[in-house]
Amino acid sequence: MRLADPLEQLRGGLIVSCQAYPGEAMRDPRTMAQVAAAALVGGAAGIRVQGIGDIRATAHLPVPVVGLWKDGDRDVFITPTLDHARAVADAGADIIAVDGTRRDRPDGLTLGETIQGLRMHTDALIMADCGSLDDALAAEEAGADILGTTLSGYTGERPKTTGPDLELIELMAARCRRPIVAEGRIHTPAQAADAIAAGAFAVCVGTAITHPSTITTWFADAVARARA
Ligand SMILES: CC(=O)N[C@H](C=O)[C@@H](O)[C@H](O)[C@H](O)COP(=O)(O)O
């Protein structure tokens, strides 16, 4: 583990997810590292990055790096196997984000077996990206250190709310002991504050800070509506 106590550094803070998608202009580790550095200037307590190259390019930053590796076209694509998770650890992530759902994983391991295998390989913390309260309870049982609401609205168990799934954050805060990272569709500072009020340990924002194409569509659509 690179940092002494990544969880303490993240407590009550903002994690900025810096991700560009396949084929996009900004999909380059150097670019994502620059975006991450800019987010730190604005007060990010941590960053979240995707892909081995991006993790390596940001591992030097003085805040916890949540690393993941999106791979495959199956349901389970966020750090889907133990091999992926080991590679994320080796690239320098302080926290390894893995699929934290109850769905079958491509390598046939359970989440618990994945976490056990990872513990033998690294001291990094493990974040389970969950899609429901049942996922979160199971992930906690399986040994995850951090529970994320990342996959709420993407697995069929929860509705895809327009903003963050505050109800799920509240449910998880009431039932789970592990720290909760509110993640997914947090598009305004007020929504980020609402997520903390709902019981989140930390908040992760991606698109609204680091995905200019999507942000541009919000403004372009508003302008188009105004002139219609
Ligand atoms: C569902 C999924 O694949 N989520 C991914 C997880 O890493 C990212 O694409 C999201 O950008 C990230 O979770 C932050 O969420 P938002 O961009 O909504 O602030």
The ligand as a Gaussian input file, in Angstrom:
#p B3LYP/6-31G(d) Opt

LIG

0 1
 C      -21.605000       2.121000     -14.026000
 C      -20.158000       2.340000     -14.344000
 O      -19.635000       1.739000     -15.247000
 N      -19.491000       3.240000     -13.573000
 C      -18.123000       3.537000     -13.798000
 C      -17.308000       3.101000     -12.688000
 O      -16.151000       3.296000     -12.537000
 C      -17.861000       4.923000     -14.325000
 O      -18.204000       4.890000     -15.694000
 C      -18.579000       6.108000     -13.675000
 O      -18.217000       7.276000     -14.371000
 C      -18.243000       6.299000     -12.207000
 O      -18.842000       5.288000     -11.457000
 C      -18.710000       7.645000     -11.621000
 O      -20.075000       7.814000     -11.826000
 P      -20.659000       9.107000     -12.564000
 O      -19.904000       9.278000     -13.842000
 O      -22.101000       8.829000     -12.787000
 O      -20.423000      10.277000     -11.626000

